[in-house]
Amino acid sequence: MHVMNCIRYEKDGIKMSDVYIIGTLSRPDAIKEAALYYLNLGYSVAMVRSCPNMEKENLIIECFNKIDNCMFVVAVPHEDGEYGDGTQYEIVYAKKIKKHVVKWIGNQN
């Protein structure tokens, strides 16, 4: 997992985005579709992507920092509509710090 950014602003030197896309890395096309959907609505977007050379602890810290520094989170589930353990942890963390979490079901347009 790694984060791709389209950052709109910084706060106290920390890059922030309106939307942070999380979810299963087995659905990169759905993650990209969600990111493009929100970009087209005018939001700045950060999203997860595969980064096999980065240490897992650093990936987790980076993910939680992105959750801290976004307006809301969009979660992409597995094809069956369920979330994996990692995504569930991220959703719980986001809700704990009062971030709104949206379940991505695809672009319905």
Short mmCIF file of the C-alpha atoms (twelve columns), coordinates in Angstrom:
data_MODEL
# 
_entry.id   MODEL 
# 
loop_
_atom_site.group_PDB 
_atom_site.id 
_atom_site.type_symbol 
_atom_site.label_atom_id 
_atom_site.label_alt_id 
_atom_site.label_comp_id 
_atom_site.label_asym_id 
_atom_site.label_seq_id 
_atom_site.Cartn_x 
_atom_site.Cartn_y 
_atom_site.Cartn_z 
_atom_site.pdbx_PDB_model_num 
ATOM 1   C CA . MET A 1   0.000   0.000  0.000   1 
ATOM 2   C CA . HIS A 2   1.185   3.516  -0.768  1 
ATOM 3   C CA . VAL A 3   -0.631  6.778  -1.077  1 
ATOM 4   C CA . MET A 4   -1.070  8.684  -4.327  1 
ATOM 5   C CA . ASN A 5   -1.989  12.311 -3.885  1 
ATOM 6   C CA . CYS A 6   -3.743  15.155 -5.571  1 
ATOM 7   C CA . ILE A 7   -3.210  17.577 -2.696  1 
ATOM 8   C CA . ARG A 8   -5.094  20.837 -2.521  1 
ATOM 9   C CA . TYR A 9   -3.686  22.459 0.602   1 
ATOM 10  C CA . GLU A 10  -1.377  22.220 3.600   1 
ATOM 11  C CA . LYS A 11  -2.065  22.872 7.253   1 
ATOM 12  C CA . ASP A 12  0.912   23.540 9.502   1 
ATOM 13  C CA . GLY A 13  3.175   22.046 6.829   1 
ATOM 14  C CA . ILE A 14  1.100   18.838 6.601   1 
ATOM 15  C CA . LYS A 15  -0.337  17.937 3.200   1 
ATOM 16  C CA . MET A 16  -4.091  17.454 3.361   1 
ATOM 17  C CA . SER A 17  -6.715  16.175 0.971   1 
ATOM 18  C CA . ASP A 18  -10.474 16.348 0.972   1 
ATOM 19  C CA . VAL A 19  -10.959 12.617 0.377   1 
ATOM 20  C CA . TYR A 20  -8.839  9.611  1.295   1 
ATOM 21  C CA . ILE A 21  -9.643  6.420  -0.639  1 
ATOM 22  C CA . ILE A 22  -8.937  3.200  1.280   1 
ATOM 23  C CA . GLY A 23  -9.740  -0.411 0.529   1 
ATOM 24  C CA . THR A 24  -8.631  -3.726 -0.799  1 
ATOM 25  C CA . LEU A 25  -5.595  -3.531 -3.042  1 
ATOM 26  C CA . SER A 26  -7.036  -6.449 -5.021  1 
ATOM 27  C CA . ARG A 27  -9.388  -3.889 -6.645  1 
ATOM 28  C CA . PRO A 28  -7.045  -1.179 -7.969  1 
ATOM 29  C CA . ASP A 29  -9.472  -0.285 -10.779 1 
ATOM 30  C CA . ALA A 30  -12.287 0.369  -8.266  1 
ATOM 31  C CA . ILE A 31  -9.937  2.496  -6.148  1 
ATOM 32  C CA . LYS A 32  -8.964  4.526  -9.226  1 
ATOM 33  C CA . GLU A 33  -12.617 4.823  -10.288 1 
ATOM 34  C CA . ALA A 34  -13.527 6.206  -6.847  1 
ATOM 35  C CA . ALA A 35  -10.597 8.638  -6.954  1 
ATOM 36  C CA . LEU A 36  -11.562 9.905  -10.417 1 
ATOM 37  C CA . TYR A 37  -15.180 10.264 -9.369  1 
ATOM 38  C CA . TYR A 38  -14.271 12.553 -6.461  1 
ATOM 39  C CA . LEU A 39  -11.634 14.425 -8.483  1 
ATOM 40  C CA . ASN A 40  -14.292 15.167 -11.103 1 
ATOM 41  C CA . LEU A 41  -16.500 16.576 -8.350  1 
ATOM 42  C CA . GLY A 42  -13.705 19.008 -7.466  1 
ATOM 43  C CA . TYR A 43  -12.298 17.283 -4.384  1 
ATOM 44  C CA . SER A 44  -8.608  16.768 -3.762  1 
ATOM 45  C CA . VAL A 45  -7.875  13.070 -3.347  1 
ATOM 46  C CA . ALA A 46  -5.319  10.780 -1.739  1 
ATOM 47  C CA . MET A 47  -5.598  7.040  -2.338  1 
ATOM 48  C CA . VAL A 48  -3.903  3.808  -1.376  1 
ATOM 49  C CA . ARG A 49  -1.865  1.838  -3.881  1 
ATOM 50  C CA . SER A 50  0.583   -1.031 -3.700  1 
ATOM 51  C CA . CYS A 51  4.069   -0.233 -2.402  1 
ATOM 52  C CA . PRO A 52  5.818   -3.557 -1.731  1 
ATOM 53  C CA . ASN A 53  9.206   -1.996 -0.863  1 
ATOM 54  C CA . MET A 54  7.901   0.023  2.073   1 
ATOM 55  C CA . GLU A 55  7.904   -1.413 5.603   1 
ATOM 56  C CA . LYS A 56  4.449   -2.386 6.867   1 
ATOM 57  C CA . GLU A 57  4.719   -0.214 10.003  1 
ATOM 58  C CA . ASN A 58  5.507   2.861  7.897   1 
ATOM 59  C CA . LEU A 59  2.598   2.079  5.572   1 
ATOM 60  C CA . ILE A 60  0.217   1.901  8.527   1 
ATOM 61  C CA . ILE A 61  1.508   5.167  9.983   1 
ATOM 62  C CA . GLU A 62  1.186   6.870  6.592   1 
ATOM 63  C CA . CYS A 63  -2.357  5.550  6.196   1 
ATOM 64  C CA . PHE A 64  -3.464  6.778  9.615   1 
ATOM 65  C CA . ASN A 65  -1.844  10.160 8.947   1 
ATOM 66  C CA . LYS A 66  -3.842  10.431 5.711   1 
ATOM 67  C CA . ILE A 67  -7.018  9.607  7.625   1 
ATOM 68  C CA . ASP A 68  -6.128  12.275 10.201  1 
ATOM 69  C CA . ASN A 69  -5.617  14.848 7.452   1 
ATOM 70  C CA . CYS A 70  -8.626  14.377 5.205   1 
ATOM 71  C CA . MET A 71  -12.192 15.623 5.347   1 
ATOM 72  C CA . PHE A 72  -13.742 12.181 4.794   1 
ATOM 73  C CA . VAL A 73  -12.852 8.601  3.850   1 
ATOM 74  C CA . VAL A 74  -14.153 6.458  0.986   1 
ATOM 75  C CA . ALA A 75  -13.780 2.704  1.562   1 
ATOM 76  C CA . VAL A 76  -13.643 0.281  -1.379  1 
ATOM 77  C CA . PRO A 77  -14.791 -3.234 -0.361  1 
ATOM 78  C CA . HIS A 78  -14.023 -6.614 -1.886  1 
ATOM 79  C CA . GLU A 79  -16.229 -7.719 -4.811  1 
ATOM 80  C CA . ASP A 80  -18.601 -9.408 -2.326  1 
ATOM 81  C CA . GLY A 81  -19.159 -6.100 -0.514  1 
ATOM 82  C CA . GLU A 82  -17.170 -7.098 2.574   1 
ATOM 83  C CA . TYR A 83  -14.036 -5.413 3.901   1 
ATOM 84  C CA . GLY A 84  -10.758 -7.114 4.701   1 
ATOM 85  C CA . ASP A 85  -9.229  -6.853 8.162   1 
ATOM 86  C CA . GLY A 86  -6.899  -3.979 7.264   1 
ATOM 87  C CA . THR A 87  -9.666  -1.869 5.779   1 
ATOM 88  C CA . GLN A 88  -11.880 -2.594 8.785   1 
ATOM 89  C CA . TYR A 89  -9.145  -1.288 11.108  1 
ATOM 90  C CA . GLU A 90  -8.830  1.856  9.004   1 
ATOM 91  C CA . ILE A 91  -12.605 2.406  9.040   1 
ATOM 92  C CA . VAL A 92  -12.781 1.989  12.819  1 
ATOM 93  C CA . TYR A 93  -9.912  4.441  13.271  1 
ATOM 94  C CA . ALA A 94  -11.572 6.972  10.956  1 
ATOM 95  C CA . LYS A 95  -14.868 6.718  12.837  1 
ATOM 96  C CA . LYS A 96  -13.061 6.980  16.181  1 
ATOM 97  C CA . ILE A 97  -11.671 10.366 15.172  1 
ATOM 98  C CA . LYS A 98  -15.082 11.443 13.839  1 
ATOM 99  C CA . LYS A 99  -14.388 11.146 10.100  1 
ATOM 100 C CA . HIS A 100 -17.330 10.355 7.855   1 
ATOM 101 C CA . VAL A 101 -16.802 7.040  6.007   1 
ATOM 102 C CA . VAL A 102 -18.524 6.348  2.673   1 
ATOM 103 C CA . LYS A 103 -18.759 2.802  1.267   1 
ATOM 104 C CA . TRP A 104 -17.872 2.849  -2.440  1 
ATOM 105 C CA . ILE A 105 -20.407 0.885  -4.471  1 
ATOM 106 C CA . GLY A 106 -19.287 2.148  -7.841  1 
ATOM 107 C CA . ASN A 107 -20.143 5.143  -9.941  1 
ATOM 108 C CA . GLN A 108 -23.902 4.955  -10.335 1 
ATOM 109 C CA . ASN A 109 -24.063 7.491  -13.191 1 
# 
